[in-house]
Amino acid sequence: MRMRPLFLALLLALPAAPVPAAVPDEVFDDYQGIYRDLSVRHAGAVVTVKFVMSVTNAGNEQRVEDRTQAVIVSPDGLLLLPARAVSVDFSAFGLVPAGQTAPVANSSEFRVRLADSEDWLPADLVTRDAELGLAWLRLREPPRGLPHVDLGQGAPVAPGSVFFTLMRASDEWGGGIMIQPGLVRGETRTPTRRLMVDAMPGLGFAHDGRPVGYADIDFAALMRTGAGTGMGLDLAEQGLRMIPIDKVAAATAQAAKLPVAGGTVLPVPVPVPPAGEGSDGPEGAASAD
């Protein structure tokens, strides 16, 4: 009997740790004011993306329609989303036996539904950054006055900081905006700087509405290390990794200069960064698998 799936199921059933308030209790009792403010500022920029993912394994192809969340990050229709929605190389998970070819998944037919709209607008892939775990789409015909988040107006966070993620519910639940408080519980610089967070995936915001970073789960790292799946239940590495906002903004600025890739991940040359910059700086937006 394989024990790992059982332990993974147990972990999913564990309740999330309570998130402490960012300021003393006498200042506010809950997050109602923050919810209202973030909704006014950014709800229009949080959109739903549908796509078709083609999974190829041993010469057989399976097409599956899926969906994810994205954030509009420019007035001309550039969208930020997790790279796992664009393509997945399962060989990085470390689960494929030697001599066998790992499945590969690639997405196409991207469609975006804006807030308060019933229409699905076509979008094209610009590029993805496998190292940062980010990808960018562009609406083919963006409407005027498109709400967006200015990533250049970010706020730094550190271990102990509280932030908030905005998400949009599915059609079954009315497509409304939801808020999730998150906590920066540590940081790592191995191999590069990332914040260790308890949160939902997506772009995080400070209480004043400034973006603080992009949080997502590193499935490949979790599968390779088997963190928290044994009887010891070592949960230190369970959770999400957050890319600091300065790296997200720099990579997005590079992606904004690129043409669409026609629905296929293509390598795009970019200028070499100045000496001394990190390996996952602005140039990361053009890396492709």
Residue, then its C-alpha position, 0 to 999 in steps of 0.5 A: m500500500r502506498m502511504r504517501p497519498l494517505f499522508l497527503a490526504l491527511l495534510l489537506a484535512l489539517p486546519a490552517a493555523p490562525v493568522p495574527a492581526a497586523v496591528p493591535d486588537e484595539v485598532f480593529d476587530d476584523y478585516q471588514g474595512i480591509y476587504r471593502d478597501l481592497s475590493v474597491r481598489h483591485a477587485g476589477a483587476v482579478v479575473t478568471v482565465k479558462f484554457v485547454m491543457s493538452v497532456t502528452n504521455a507516451g504518444n497519447e494526447q489528452r485535452v482537458e479544460d481548466r481554469t485559473q485566476a489572473v491579475i490584470v497588470s497593465p492598461d493594455g491588457l497584460l495579465l499575470l498568472p501562475a506558470r503551471a497554468v501554461s505548461v508543466d514538465f512532469s520530469a521536474f517532479g522526480l517521479v518518472p522511472a529511469g528510461q521513461t519519458a515524463p508527460v508534458a502538458n501545454s495550454s492553449e485557447f486562453r479566454v478571459r472573463l473580466a469582472d462584471s462581464e459574461d463575455w469570454l475574451p480571447a488572450d494569447l500567451v506572451t511568455r513564461d518564467a519557469e524559475l519564477g513560476l510566472a506567466w503572462l497573457r495579453l488580451r487581443e482586444p482590451p477594452r478602454g479603461l481596463p482596471h489594473v494593478d500597478l506592480g511598480q507601487g509595491a510594498p516590501v514584506a518580511p517574516g511576521s508581515v500579514f498580507f491579503t490575497l484577492m480571489r474570484a469565486s466560480d460561476e457556481w458561487g456567483g463570481g464574487i470577490m473573496i479575501q484571504p489573509g496570509l502570513v509571511r512565516g519565514e524566508t529562504r535564500t536557497p537557491t534564491r530569495r523567497l518568502m515562506v508564507d501561509a496563504m492562498p495562491g495569487l498576488g498578495f496585497a498589504h492592508d493599504g492596497r499595495p502589492v507585496g508579492y506573488a504566492d504560489i505552491d511549488f509542486a515539484a519541490l514538494m514532490r521531490t522532497g516529500a516534505g511532511t508526508g512521512m510519519g514524522l509529519d515535518l511540516a516546516e516546508q509545507g505552504l507556499r513560496m512568495i516572490p517579492i514584489d520587486k522581482v515580480a514587477a521587474a519580470t513583468a516589465q520585461a514581459a510587457k515589451l515582448p510580442v505574443a508567442g502565438g499560444t506556444v511557449l517560445p524562447v525570447p532573447v532579452p538584454v543581459p542584466p547588469a553585473g551583480e543582479g540575481s539570477d531571477g531578476p528582470e530577465g526571468a520573464a523571457s525564460a521559456d521551456 
